[in-house]
Amino acid sequence: MLTAKAIGLLLPEIVLVATAVVLYLRGCFCRPAPSEPHDPLAEKNFSPDASKVSQDVRSMQIALVGVVLAGWALARLDLPVEQPRTFFLDQFSLYVRWLSLTSVGLLVLLGSAGGGQKDRPEYLGTLLLSGAGAMAVAVADNLVLLFVALELVSIPTYILLCVGRRDVWGAEAAAKYFFLSLLASALLIYGMSFLYGASGSLQLKEIRSCLSGSPGLGSGLTGFVKLALALLLAGLGFKIAAVPFHFYAPDVYEGTSYPNGALLSVMPKIAGFTALLRILGETLPGGEEYVFGWRVVLALAVLTMTVGNLVGLWQQQLRRLLAYSSIGQAGYILAGLAVGLGGADVGSRVDGLGAVLLYLAVYALATLGAFSVLETLRCAGQSVENLQQLRGLAQHRPWAAAWLSIFMFSLTGLPPLAGFWGKWAVVFGAIKTSLSLSTPSAQSFWFMGLAAITMLNAAVAAGYYLRVVAAVYFWPPTQTPSASGFSWPWIAAVICGLLCIGLGLFPWPIWNAAGHAVESLAFPESSKASLTPAPILQEPFPIFSAPEWSCFQFCRALSYLETE
């Protein structure tokens, strides 16, 4: 039963929903209209475009105020010493909620110059609902609540795709995503029903103990859980665009606008990977009969990154290229998840699960930044659609060329940008798990192979990321991309660019936050386990004496030394 205290713990999500309601009401009652329609002179001098811009700015300001208030409520939230029964309120949920809130704030800036021309308040309000859904996924500890939170991300996305681009291509993109997402939701809830049948509980906190305490059911129970896992991976694989559930992404991205492409690249992935971490990391026991989880995820990771990067090499249309980039990046994040699930010691689990959260953050920054820059560019009054239209951009728009190149380099994984640390965390975690004495020899071979395939895919992906940079700086210009005055997406691009550079040069804060966030998942048997810096610094050469040492602990120790 929900209490007033429990509802107060969801105040950030409540603020976003309330702000969305205000925007909807504003869209209904505050349409732009001539202030004095009876005055012929006023009617003659009235500019609908100027009025519409003013209304759009006010709607954006209301949305940003809601995001700021939600951030204030989240910053003042004290994590309870004892976890409430209704929600997960731990460091993991706090990290994901901050990531979701930051992403939705950047999407508001990006969407303030895009989306429907007549429906800007409704567009921004629906965007806030999607952010509230992603935040709710992080705190859901019940299968039903988790499904409702995931649908709170999906349903606003349907609406945004419909109003984001009102032509035949936009209608096709919205229809494809709508019908395929319905199928994915059906598979997801079907898998949850099998998981409930195997455990007899809807609470994620209780499913693990139910499965661990049911040895008498034998292989029948294990088969039931395997079927549930397959259906859950299929349903969530659609949301994160993992192969073979990726086929909708290129067509939908191509048929929609840049703000909607940014939304599809970030919010469903945050929600999908959060649900995967909760379900796989929180509910599956660690016994030998449940080790199939990391094997399935590892296979999906290899397929996803390979297909996404290889097909991306042939793309000329920019949104299709970024769609395959999104698919390839999902493969890298799945590789980190495979390491976290298959790690034989605590350090390996922390490395893998922490790499997932770290990669989600750096990927979101670079992707949102790239979409923001492209949204500001225009050729003959139309948005830039393909690589040929970026030829010689550096000669006419040097700052746009510089920011776009920074985001492409970050997605490639080149230092000293934030994207480098995401790939390094995944590869390092796989290699360390392979070389760990606790890892069986057969399992060690697979993780070393995963590290090699990840590095090869990063080299392949550089082909199409650097082709964008080559078009911007080295191809002779044929057109002159321009921008239509001051644009709010520029602010989003500058923020993302500064964060990519700053986190690339000083990655310890986000490393520390990601490592601390996954402790409850890396120590599923004990919610009080903690990797504080103090005992690490008291032991001489702990990196050699502690088999569970992780790179996240090392970064935490460095962060602790810097503060001292």
N, C-alpha and C positions, 0 to 999 in steps of 0.2 A: 504494500500500500504506500502511495506517495505521501510524504509529509511535507510540511512547509519548509523544513530544513533541506530536504532532498531537492525540492523544487528550486530553492535558493542556490544550490550547487550548480544548477543549469542556467544561471542568470545570463551568461554570455550568449547562449543560444536563444534565450527568450528575448534579449535585446535585439538580436538580428531579425527575428521573426516580427517583433513589434515594429521595427523600422521598415520592414517590407510592407506591413499593413499600412503604415503611414504613406508610403510611396504609392501603393495601389489607390488609396483614397485621393491622393493628390492627382493621380492620373485621371480619376473620374471627374473631379470637381474643379480642377485648375487647368483646363485646356487653354492654350494661348488664343486670345481673341482681341479685336480692337477695343481699346479702352473707351472710346466715345463713338459708337457706330453712327449716331445721329449727326455728328459733325462732319460735313463733307471734306473739310480741310484735313481733319485728323485721319479720316478714312483714306484720303489720298496719300498722306505722308506715312501711313502705317506700314511697317515692314514686317511681314510674317516671319521671315528668316531671323531677324533680330529678336523678335519675341520668342521664337522657338529656341534660339540659343540661350536666352536668359532663363527660360523654363528648364532647359537641359542642365544648365549650371546649377540651378537651385536643387534639382533632383539629385545631381551628383553630390552636392554638399550635404544633403540629408543622408544619403547613403554612407558617405565618409564619416559623418557624425555618429551614425549607428555603429560603424566598424570601430571607431575610437572608443565609444562607450562600452562596447563589448570587450575590447582590449583592457579597458580600465577595470571592468568587472572580473576579467580573467586574472589580471595582475593582483587583485585584492583577494583572490580565492585562496584560502588556506587548505592544504590537503589534510584530510582527517587522519588521525593516528590509526584508527580502525576503519577498514573499508566498509562503507554502507552496503547493504544487501542489494539496493536498487541499481547502483551504477558502479563502474570502475572509475575511481578518482585517484590515480597514481601518476607517477612522473611520465609514463608512456602516454596517457591520455592528455596530460598537460602539453607535452611536446607536439602532439598531433593537432591539438586545438590551436596552439599558436601558429603552427605551419598553415593550417586551413584559414585562419583569420588573416594572416599576412597575405596569403594568395588571393583571398576574396577582395581585400583592399586594393591590391594591384589590378585585379580584374575590373573593379569599379572604375578605376582611372582609365583602363584600356577600353572598357565598354562605353565610356562617356562620349566617345567620338564615333562609336559604331552602333550596331544594333538597329532596331526599328526607328525610323525618323519620327513617327507619330506616337510611338509607345515607349519612349525613353524611361519614364517613371516605372512602368510595369516591367521593363527590361531589367533595370537595376534592382527593383524589389525581388524579382525572381532569382537574380544572381545572389542576393543575400540569403534567400531560402536554401539555395544549393550549398552555400558555405555553412549554414546552420546544420544541414544534413551531414556534411563531412565531419563537423565537430561532434555531432551526436553519435556517429559511428565509433568514435574513440572512447566514449564512456559507456556504450551499450554492453551490458553483461548478460543479456537475455537474447535468445535466438530470435524471438518475435520483435523485440525492440531493435535488434541489429538489422533485421530485414526492413522494418519501417524506416530506419535512418538511411539505409542504402537507397530506398525508394524516394526519400526526400532529396537525394542527390539526382536521381534519374528523372523524376517527373518534371522538375524545373528545367532540366536540360532539354526535354522534348519541347517545352514552350519556347525556350530561348532559340532553339534551332528554327522554329516556325516564324518567329518575329525578327530574327536576325538578318534574314535575306529574303525579300519577298519577290522571288522570281521562280522560274521552273526548276532551276538548279537547287535553290534553297528548299523548295517543297520536296524534291526528290531526296535530298540529304536528310530532312526531318522524317520523312516516311521510312526510309531505310533504318535509321537509328531507332525509331519508335517500335517497329515490328520486331526487329532483332533483339532489342532490349527487353521486350515482353517475353520472348523465348528464354533469354538469359535469366530473367527474374523467376520464371517458372522452374527452370533447372535449379536455381539457387534455393528456392523454398522447398523443392522436392528433396534436395540433399539435406536440408535442415531437418526435414521430417524423418529421414533415415537416421540422422545423428540422434535425434530425440528417441527414436525407436530402439537404438542400440544402448543408450545410456539411461533412458527413463527420466531425463531432466531437461529443462529448457535453459537453466542457468549455466553460463560458461564456467563459473567458478566450481560448479558441482559435477559437470560432465567428466572432467579428468578423474576425479576421485571415484565416480561411478564406474568408469571403464577400468581403472586400476584395481578396483575391488570386486571385479566380476570374473575371476579366473575360471569359474565353473562353466561359463558359456563357451569357452574354447574357440575353435576356428570359426564357428558360426558368427560369433560376435565380431571377430576380426574382419570377416568378409562383409558384414553389414557396414562396418566403419569404412572399409575400402570403397564400397559403393557410394557412401555418403561423401567421402573425400573427392571421388571422381566428379560427382554432380556439383559439389561446391566449387571445385576448381574450374569447371565449365562455366558456371554462372558468374563467378568473379573474374575468370579469364576474359570474358567479354568486356568488363568494365576497365580492365588494365590493358586491353588490346594485346593479349598474349596469343601466340600461334597455338592452335589453328582457329582461334576465335577472333582473329584480327581483320577478317576480310572486309568488314564494313568500313573500317577506319579511312582508307585512302579516298573512297568515294564521298564519304560524309565530310571529310575535311575539305576536299576540293569544292564541294557544293555549298559550303557555308562561308561565313565571313571570318576575318582574322580574330576578332574578339571571341567568337564562338569556338574557333579552332583552339585558341588558348585555353578556354574553359574545358574543352574535351581532353586536352593534353594533361591537365593538372588535377582538377577536382575529382573526376572518377578514379584516377590512379591513387590519389591520397586515400580516398574512401576504400577502394578495393584492396590495397596493400595493408591498410589498417585492419580490415576484416580478416584478411589472410593471416596476419600476425596474431590476432586474437584467437582465431579458430585453431590454427595449426600449432602455434606456440603455447597457447593457454590450455587447450583441451586435450591434445593427444598425449597419452602417457609416454614415458621413455623406455618402455620395455621392448624386447626384441621383436615382438609381434607387431609393433607399430612403426618400425623403421622404414616402411614403404613410403612415408610421406616425403622425405627428402629426395628419394630417388625420382618420384614423379615430378617434383618441382625442378630438380636438376635437368631432367629431360626437356621440360617446358622452357627452361632458361636457355639451353643450347639452341633449341629450335627457334625461339623467339628472336634472340639476338642475331642469329645467322640469317634467317629469312628477312628480317627488317633491314639489316645492313646491306645484304646483297641486292635486294630489289631496289633499295634506295639509290644505288649507283646509277640507275637508268632514269631517274626522275628529273624532269625539267620544270614542271609546275610546282610552285613554291609550297603550297599547302599540302600537296601530295608528298613532297620531299619531307616536310616536317611531320607528316603522318607516319611515314616509315621510320623517321628518326624516333618518334614516340614509341613505336613498336620495338625498335632495337634497344632503346633505353630501358624499356620494361624488362627485356631479357637480362640486362645487367643487374637490375634490382632483384629479379627472381634468382639470380646466381647468389646474391648475398643471402636471400632467404633460404636457399638450399644449404649453404654453409651453416647458417644458424640452426636449422633443423637437424642436420647430420653431424654436428660437432660432438665429439666424444667427451669433451671436457668443458668446463664453464667458460674458459677463455675463448674457445672457438665459438661457442654460442653467442657470447657477447660481441665478438668480432662480426659474425654474420648478421645477427639481428640489428646491431648498431649500424652496420653498413647500409641496411635497408633504409633506416631513418635518415642517415646522413645523405644518401644518394637522392632520396625524395626531395630534400631541401635544395640541394645544389641543382638538380634537374629542373625543379620548378622555377628557380630564379632565371636560369639561362633560357628556358623555353618561353616564359612570359616575356622576357626581355626581347627575344627575337620576334615574337608576334607583335610586340608593341612598336618596334622600329618599322616593321613592314606595314603596319596599319597607318603610320604617318606618311608613307610614300604614295605619290599619285603620278600617273602618266596619262596625259590628255584627260584629266578629270576622273579617271578610273583607277582603282587600286592595282598595285603591281601584282601580276599573276605568275610570271615565269622568270627564269634566270636571265633570259635575253633582255628583259626590261631593267635589270640591275647593271647592265654593262656600263662601266665608267662612272658609277655612282660617286666614287671618291672625288671626282673632279667637280661635281656640282653640289654634293651634300657630304662634305668630309666628316662631319660629326656623325651623321647617320651611318656612313660606311665604317667608321671606327667602332661604334657601339655594336653594329651587326657583326663585325669581325670578332669582337670580344666574346659575344655569345656563341658564335660558331666554334671558336677555340675552346671555350668552356665545355660545350657539348662534346667536342673531340676528346677532351681530357688532357689538354696541354697545360703545364705549369706556367706561371704561378697563379692560375685561376682556380675557382672553387671546384669546377668539374673534375680536375685532376685528382682531388682528394677522394671524390666519390669512387672513381675507378680504382684508385690505389687501395682503398679500404676493401673493396670486393676481392681484388686479386690477392692482396696480402692475407685476407682471411682464408681464402681457399688454399693458398700455399701453406700457411701455418697449420691449418687443419690437416693437410696431407702429411706434413712432417711431424705431427704430434705423435708421441709414443703411445697415446691412448687410442689412436685411430687404427682400426684393423687394416691389414695390408691391402685387401681388395678395395675397401672404401677409400684408402689413401690414393690409389691409382685414379679413381674417378674425380677426386677433388683436384689433383694435380692436372688432370686433363681439362677440368673446368677452368682452371686458371689460364692454361695455354689457349683455350678457345676464346676466352674473354679478351685476352691481349690481341689475338689475331683479328677478332671482330672489331676491336677499337682501331686497329690499323686500317681495316676495310672501310669503316665508317668515316675515317678521315678523308677518304676520296670524295664523298659528296659534301661534307662540311667545308672542306678547303676549296671545292669548286665554287661555292658561293663567294668566298673571299677572293678567289681569282677573278670572278666576274666583276666584282666590285672594284678591284684595283688594277687588274692587268688586261682585261678585255677592252678593245676600243669602243668608245661610246657610240650608240646609235640613237638613243633617245635621251631626254632630259627629265629624270624623275624630279618631282617637286613636292611641296607640301602646302596644304591650304591653311596658312597662317598658324597661330598658336594652337597646339594640340595637347590635350591632357595625356594621351599615351606617351608623349615625350617624358613626362614626369615619371611614369611607370618604368620606361626604358632606362632613365638615368638612375633611378633607385636600384633596379635589378643589376645594372652594370657596376655601380659602386659596391654593392654587396658581393657580386662575383669576384671583384678584385680584392675587396677587404677580407672575405673569408678565404680566398686563395693565399693571401699573405699571412693572415693570422687565423688559422683554422681551429685553434684549440678550444674556443668557446663552444662551437657547434659540435666538435668531437666530444667534449665533456658532456654536453646536454644529451647527445644521442646515446652515449654509453650509459649515462645515468638512467635514461628513459627505459632501456631494455632490461634493467636488472630484474624486474619482477617476472619477465619472460624467461630470462636466462636461469633464474632460480625458481622454477615453478613450485617446488616443494616447500619453499620457505619465503613468505612475503616479507620477512624482516631482514633478509640478507642484503648487504650493502657493500659496495667497493669504495670505501672512503680513502682519500689520499694518505691519511695519517699512518696506518700500518704499513703501507707501501714504502714510505720514506724511512721508517724505522728499521727496515731490514736491509742489510748490505747485499747489493746485487740481486734483488728479488727477481729480475727478469730471467736469471739462470736457475734460481732455487724454487720458483713456483711454477708448476706445470700448467696451472690455469691462467697464467699471465696473458693479457690481451693488449693489443695496440691501443684500445680505448683506455685501459688503465694507465698506460704509458703517457698518453696525451693528458689524462687527468693529473698525473704527477707533474708534468711540465706546467700545466695551468696553475697548479698549486704553488709551484716554485716561483712562477712569475708574480703571483699575488703577494708572496712573502717578500 
